[in-house]
């Protein structure tokens, strides 16, 4: 039995393990659990379905001319191509019904940036972090700004479909957000963090 704050976790049953084949072998991406817990204040016992994740890194690659690069990626669950900031999941292992990261966010960010875009960053600065959807999972998102980019080779994983890597000026990204052309949540949050720190900020008026 494990205690977190006022709650005791009585038992955890893993219903599904999300495992993805990569060039380096199979990687654990998430667990879907049925978790029974007890509120030590009220004595109530209840069960929740929870997705456990090691965390995700999101990178905003900033070119020397100040444009920011996005990738146009096909996403199987929604059957669409989306404009996104490059991102990737931390390498992990399973322990006691949780997913434990095996690397730092900085290591993950450097690797995933090169794999998805073909750029290697001289500098990676962690700008922010947040929970993606804490009502149903514990996935933490780490946002990095990547600068000093040098061209290397893109190395996509099996089934990863990135059709285009394109850099956009900040003003165009703001217009894309206003027009609803960027619909990936982590990308919206990441761009609003990055663009919001610039002198002109983000003004989402007319598209």
BASETOR-552845 format. One line per 3 residues: number of its first residue (from 1); for each residue x, y, z of N, C-alpha, C. Coordinates in steps of 0.05 Angstrom, whole numbers. Example, Ala and Ser with C-alpha at 12.3 -4.5 7.8 and 13.67 -1.06 7.14 Angstrom:
2
1	264/-114/156/246/-90/156/264/-66/156 | 257/-45/142/273/-21/143/258/1/157
This chain:
207
1	17/-24/0/0/0/0/18/25/0 | 11/44/-17/27/69/-20/9/92/-13 | 20/112/1/5/136/9/16/160/-5
4	-2/176/-17/5/201/-29/-14/222/-17 | -3/239/1/-20/258/14/-41/244/32 | -66/251/28/-88/240/44/-98/213/34
7	-87/204/11/-99/180/-2/-80/156/0 | -91/133/6/-77/107/6/-85/92/-19 | -65/84/-35/-70/67/-58/-70/38/-49
10	-94/25/-51/-97/-2/-41/-88/-23/-61 | -95/-19/-86/-85/-38/-107/-87/-24/-134 | -70/-34/-152/-69/-24/-180/-69/-48/-199
13	-88/-47/-218/-89/-67/-239/-84/-54/-266 | -63/-63/-279/-57/-51/-305/-73/-66/-327 | -89/-51/-341/-107/-62/-361/-93/-62/-389
16	-75/-43/-394/-62/-42/-420/-35/-28/-418 | -16/-38/-433/10/-26/-435/15/-15/-463 | 19/11/-465/25/23/-491/54/20/-498
19	61/3/-517/89/-2/-524/92/5/-553 | 113/20/-560/118/28/-588/144/17/-598 | 144/3/-622/169/-6/-633/185/18/-644
22	211/19/-638/229/39/-648/254/26/-658 | 272/42/-669/297/30/-680/314/19/-658 | 309/28/-633/325/18/-610/311/-4/-594
25	289/-14/-605/273/-34/-592/247/-23/-582 | 232/-39/-567/206/-31/-558/209/-11/-534 | 192/10/-535/193/30/-514/166/32/-501
28	166/32/-474/141/35/-459/133/65/-459 | 108/70/-468/98/97/-471/78/104/-449 | 60/86/-441/41/91/-420/29/65/-410
31	16/67/-387/0/46/-375/-28/56/-371 | -48/39/-376/-75/46/-369/-83/28/-345 | -88/40/-322/-92/26/-297/-120/29/-287
34	-129/9/-271/-152/12/-254/-141/13/-225 | -144/35/-212/-131/40/-186/-151/45/-164 | -149/29/-143/-168/32/-120/-153/46/-97
37	-166/67/-87/-153/83/-66/-173/90/-44 | -162/97/-21/-178/104/3/-171/132/12 | -192/148/17/-189/174/28/-186/172/59
40	-163/178/70/-158/174/98/-174/193/115 | -184/215/103/-200/234/119/-229/225/121 | -241/216/99/-269/209/99/-273/179/102
43	-252/163/97/-255/134/98/-266/122/73 | -273/139/54/-285/129/29/-265/115/12 | -273/92/-1/-256/78/-19/-269/79/-47
46	-253/85/-67/-264/87/-94/-243/79/-115 | -251/74/-139/-234/65/-161/-234/85/-184 | -210/90/-196/-208/108/-218/-192/94/-240
49	-199/100/-265/-182/92/-288/-163/115/-293 | -137/108/-294/-116/129/-296/-95/120/-316 | -87/138/-334/-65/133/-352/-39/143/-339
52	-19/126/-338/7/134/-326/27/138/-349 | 43/159/-347/62/167/-368/88/176/-355 | 111/172/-370/136/183/-359/140/212/-365
55	123/224/-381/126/252/-388/134/256/-418 | 128/280/-427/133/286/-455/149/312/-457 | 167/314/-476/182/338/-481/172/351/-507
58	169/377/-506/160/393/-529/182/414/-534 | 191/416/-560/213/434/-566/204/455/-586 | 211/480/-580/206/502/-599/233/509/-612
61	238/499/-636/263/505/-650/263/533/-662 | 281/550/-652/282/578/-662/307/581/-680 | 302/587/-705/323/590/-724/338/617/-720
64	360/620/-734/376/645/-730/361/670/-739 | 342/666/-758/326/689/-767/301/693/-750 | 299/679/-727/278/682/-707/252/668/-715
67	251/654/-737/227/637/-743/227/613/-725 | 203/601/-721/200/578/-705/190/555/-722 | 202/532/-719/196/509/-736/174/491/-725
70	156/482/-742/136/463/-736/139/439/-754 | 128/416/-746/127/393/-763/97/387/-770 | 93/378/-795/66/370/-803/65/340/-801
73	50/330/-781/51/302/-774/23/289/-775 | 23/265/-786/-2/250/-787/-7/237/-760 | -32/241/-749/-39/230/-723/-61/209/-727
76	-55/184/-721/-73/162/-726/-100/165/-711 | -100/173/-685/-126/173/-671/-146/192/-683 | -137/215/-695/-156/234/-707/-156/232/-737
79	-139/215/-749/-137/211/-778/-133/238/-793 | -115/254/-783/-109/280/-795/-80/287/-793 | -71/305/-810/-44/316/-808/-47/342/-791
82	-30/346/-772/-31/369/-754/-4/384/-754 | -5/410/-753/19/425/-748/26/425/-719 | 50/416/-712/57/413/-684/86/422/-679
85	92/430/-655/120/431/-646/130/403/-644 | 156/398/-651/167/371/-647/165/363/-618 | 161/337/-613/157/328/-585/164/298/-584
88	168/288/-559/173/260/-556/171/252/-527 | 167/226/-522/163/214/-496/189/205/-483 | 192/210/-458/217/202/-444/218/171/-443
91	242/160/-446/247/132/-443/240/124/-415 | 228/100/-411/217/93/-385/217/63/-380 | 211/57/-354/206/29/-346/182/29/-328
94	171/5/-323/148/2/-306/156/-7/-278 | 144/5/-258/150/-3/-230/126/3/-213 | 114/-18/-201/92/-15/-183/68/-1/-194
97	62/-6/-220/39/7/-232/44/35/-241 | 68/45/-239/75/72/-248/95/70/-271 | 98/91/-286/118/92/-308/140/111/-299
100	164/100/-296/187/115/-285/206/123/-308 | 212/148/-310/230/158/-331/258/148/-327 | 272/141/-349/299/131/-348/319/152/-358
103	309/176/-364/327/197/-374/316/224/-365 | 333/245/-367/324/271/-360/308/283/-384 | 290/303/-378/276/316/-400/296/329/-420
106	318/339/-411/338/351/-429/349/331/-449 | 355/306/-439/365/286/-457/344/278/-478 | 320/275/-468/298/268/-486/293/289/-507
109	293/315/-498/288/337/-517/310/338/-539 | 335/334/-532/356/335/-552/353/313/-572 | 347/289/-562/344/266/-580/320/269/-599
112	297/275/-587/273/277/-603/274/300/-624 | 286/322/-617/288/344/-636/304/335/-661 | 326/322/-656/342/313/-679/327/291/-695
115	314/273/-681/300/251/-696/278/262/-713 | 262/281/-703/238/290/-717/244/312/-738 | 264/329/-732/269/352/-750/295/350/-766
118	314/334/-756/340/333/-768/358/356/-758 | 350/370/-738/367/392/-727/378/384/-700 | 403/391/-695/415/388/-669/418/415/-656
121	409/417/-631/410/443/-617/435/447/-601 | 447/471/-604/470/478/-587/461/484/-558 | 437/496/-556/426/504/-530/397/495/-528
124	390/483/-505/363/476/-499/356/488/-472 | 337/506/-471/329/519/-446/301/511/-438 | 298/500/-414/271/492/-405/256/517/-397
127	233/521/-410/218/545/-407/194/542/-388 | 181/519/-388/157/515/-372/151/485/-370 | 133/478/-353/122/451/-352/94/452/-341
130	78/432/-349/50/431/-340/40/402/-342 | 17/397/-330/3/371/-333/-16/373/-357 | -15/352/-374/-31/353/-398/-61/351/-393
133	-69/332/-377/-98/328/-371/-100/314/-344 | -97/328/-322/-94/315/-296/-120/301/-286 | -142/306/-300/-166/291/-292/-165/262/-299
136	-148/254/-318/-147/226/-327/-120/214/-329 | -98/231/-328/-72/220/-330/-52/237/-315 | -27/227/-311/-7/242/-297/15/252/-315
139	9/254/-341/29/262/-361/38/291/-356 | 64/295/-353/75/321/-349/89/329/-376 | 85/354/-384/96/364/-408/118/384/-401
142	142/380/-413/165/397/-409/170/413/-435 | 170/439/-433/174/456/-457/202/467/-458 | 215/464/-481/242/474/-485/243/493/-509
145	260/512/-507/267/529/-531/295/519/-540 | 296/513/-566/321/502/-578/333/523/-597 | 358/530/-593/372/549/-610/399/539/-617
148	413/553/-635/439/544/-645/436/518/-661 | 417/518/-680/410/493/-694/430/487/-716 | 439/462/-717/457/452/-738/443/429/-752
151	445/429/-779/431/408/-794/444/381/-791 | 428/361/-784/436/333/-782/416/317/-799 | 415/291/-794/397/274/-809/372/268/-793
154	348/271/-805/323/263/-793/322/233/-790 | 312/223/-767/311/194/-762/285/187/-749 | 265/181/-765/238/176/-755/235/148/-746
157	217/144/-725/211/117/-716/192/103/-735 | 189/77/-731/170/61/-748/142/72/-744 | 129/78/-766/101/88/-766/98/118/-760
160	121/132/-756/120/160/-751/119/175/-777 | 98/190/-782/95/203/-809/96/233/-806 | 120/244/-810/124/273/-810/128/281/-839
163	108/294/-851/108/300/-879/125/325/-886 | 128/343/-867/142/368/-873/152/381/-847 | 175/394/-849/186/411/-828/188/439/-839
166	174/458/-827/173/485/-839/175/506/-816 | 191/527/-822/194/548/-802/175/572/-809 | 163/584/-788/144/605/-792/152/629/-776
169	147/654/-787/151/678/-770/131/678/-748 | 137/693/-726/119/694/-703/92/705/-711 | 91/725/-728/65/737/-736/48/717/-750
172	60/700/-767/44/680/-781/34/658/-762 | 50/651/-742/41/631/-722/17/642/-707 | 18/668/-700/-4/680/-686/-30/679/-703
175	-27/685/-728/-50/683/-746/-60/655/-749 | -42/635/-751/-51/607/-752/-66/599/-727 | -57/608/-704/-72/602/-679/-100/614/-680
178	-101/639/-688/-127/653/-689/-146/641/-709 | -135/630/-731/-152/617/-752/-159/588/-745 | -149/578/-723/-155/551/-715/-139/530/-731
181	-117/538/-743/-101/520/-759/-81/503/-742 | -77/512/-718/-60/496/-699/-79/486/-677 | -82/460/-676/-103/448/-659/-92/428/-639
184	-66/424/-639/-53/406/-619/-49/422/-593 | -58/411/-571/-58/426/-546/-30/433/-536 | -12/413/-537/15/419/-527/29/440/-544
187	22/441/-571/34/461/-588/22/488/-583 | -4/490/-578/-16/515/-571/-4/526/-545 | -3/509/-525/8/518/-499/37/527/-502
190	53/511/-517/81/517/-521/85/544/-536 | 70/547/-558/73/572/-573/64/597/-557 | 43/594/-542/34/617/-526/54/624/-505
193	68/604/-493/90/610/-475/113/624/-489 | 121/614/-512/144/625/-527/138/653/-538 | 116/654/-552/109/680/-565/101/701/-544
196	88/692/-523/80/711/-502/103/725/-488 | 127/713/-489/150/725/-477/165/745/-495 | 156/747/-520/168/766/-538/156/794/-535
199	171/815/-543/161/842/-539/133/848/-549 | 126/837/-572/99/842/-583/78/824/-570 | 86/804/-555/67/786/-543/50/770/-563
202	26/761/-555/8/747/-572/-19/762/-572 | -28/771/-595/-53/785/-597/-71/769/-616 | -90/755/-605/-108/739/-621/-134/754/-627
205	-132/772/-646/-155/786/-655/-167/773/-679 | -171/788/-700/-182/777/-725/-161/760/-738 | -169/737/-750/-150/719/-763/-137/733/-787
